[in-house]
Amino acid sequence: MFLSRLVANQRRLAAPAALLALVALLLSGCGSMGVGVGIGIPVGPVTIGVGASNHGVNLGVGTSVGPVGVGVGVNQSGRVTAGAGVGASTEIGNSGVRAGVGVGTSTVIHEPKNK
């Protein structure tokens, strides 16, 4: 039974993993790449989250449809960014907690230092 569930999960995650690899390849030419970790709390159709990355701490709000998500965030310096990405996640046991991986790109829409 465990083996059949493992195989079913691998098949279900194969397409998102291939899509992630394709998006990573397409984004590899971007000028800035980052790695981070965050936590989000769903509130209606949006998720409010806080994250930390090699670019600093960020507070944001976002929404998604399937594996594609968009959001807006602000960091500790007041810089506002908008981003889009694609990812996949899976539930950890029966806990309701999900772990996932994704890739995306963002752009600065407000830089307080450029006043």
ChimeraX attribute file (.defattr): number of C-alpha atoms within 10 A of each C-alpha:
attribute: neighborCount
match mode: 1-to-1
recipient: residues
	/A:1	5
	/A:2	7
	/A:3	8
	/A:4	9
	/A:5	10
	/A:6	11
	/A:7	11
	/A:8	12
	/A:9	12
	/A:10	12
	/A:11	11
	/A:12	11
	/A:13	15
	/A:14	12
	/A:15	12
	/A:16	17
	/A:17	16
	/A:18	11
	/A:19	16
	/A:20	21
	/A:21	14
	/A:22	12
	/A:23	18
	/A:24	18
	/A:25	10
	/A:26	10
	/A:27	15
	/A:28	11
	/A:29	9
	/A:30	10
	/A:31	7
	/A:32	11
	/A:33	14
	/A:34	10
	/A:35	9
	/A:36	11
	/A:37	11
	/A:38	12
	/A:39	10
	/A:40	15
	/A:41	11
	/A:42	12
	/A:43	10
	/A:44	8
	/A:45	9
	/A:46	15
	/A:47	16
	/A:48	17
	/A:49	16
	/A:50	17
	/A:51	16
	/A:52	15
	/A:53	12
	/A:54	10
	/A:55	12
	/A:56	11
	/A:57	17
	/A:58	21
	/A:59	17
	/A:60	18
	/A:61	19
	/A:62	19
	/A:63	18
	/A:64	15
	/A:65	9
	/A:66	9
	/A:67	14
	/A:68	15
	/A:69	16
	/A:70	18
	/A:71	18
	/A:72	19
	/A:73	23
	/A:74	18
	/A:75	17
	/A:76	10
	/A:77	12
	/A:78	13
	/A:79	15
	/A:80	19
	/A:81	18
	/A:82	18
	/A:83	16
	/A:84	17
	/A:85	18
	/A:86	21
	/A:87	18
	/A:88	19
	/A:89	14
	/A:90	13
	/A:91	11
	/A:92	11
	/A:93	8
	/A:94	7
	/A:95	7
	/A:96	8
	/A:97	10
	/A:98	12
	/A:99	9
	/A:100	10
	/A:101	12
	/A:102	18
	/A:103	18
	/A:104	18
	/A:105	18
	/A:106	17
	/A:107	12
	/A:108	13
	/A:109	12
	/A:110	14
	/A:111	12
	/A:112	9
	/A:113	8
	/A:114	5
	/A:115	5
